[in-house]
């Protein structure tokens, strides 16, 4: 069963683009939530995840972190387990 991956992003975020590219390359389905249109939700998300930078990635309801953590998950094989393929 594939994991539910949510990527919280903002407009003009280079790290967000890299994260989306890596997820797509590994055939991991994800839902993107762009918070540029809802800046009031950014502080609520920060309260939950403890992060203020973007992207923020949540897997099955648990905060993973940002691009560095996503790359680490790819390197150690965890990302492959989220794949829909």
Secondary structure as the mmCIF struct_conf table of DSSP 4:
data_model
#
loop_
_struct_conf.conf_type_id
_struct_conf.id
_struct_conf.beg_label_comp_id
_struct_conf.beg_label_asym_id
_struct_conf.beg_label_seq_id
_struct_conf.end_label_comp_id
_struct_conf.end_label_asym_id
_struct_conf.end_label_seq_id
STRN STRN1 UNK A 5 UNK A 9
TURN_TY1_P TURN_TY1_P1 UNK A 11 UNK A 12
HELX_RH_AL_P HELX_RH_AL_P1 UNK A 14 UNK A 25
TURN_TY1_P TURN_TY1_P2 UNK A 26 UNK A 27
STRN STRN2 UNK A 30 UNK A 34
HELX_RH_3T_P HELX_RH_3T_P1 UNK A 35 UNK A 37
HELX_RH_AL_P HELX_RH_AL_P2 UNK A 39 UNK A 49
BEND BEND1 UNK A 50 UNK A 50
BEND BEND2 UNK A 53 UNK A 54
STRN STRN3 UNK A 56 UNK A 59
TURN_TY1_P TURN_TY1_P3 UNK A 60 UNK A 61
STRN STRN4 UNK A 62 UNK A 65
BEND BEND3 UNK A 66 UNK A 66
HELX_RH_AL_P HELX_RH_AL_P3 UNK A 67 UNK A 75
TURN_TY1_P TURN_TY1_P4 UNK A 76 UNK A 77
HELX_RH_AL_P HELX_RH_AL_P4 UNK A 78 UNK A 81
TURN_TY1_P TURN_TY1_P5 UNK A 82 UNK A 82
#
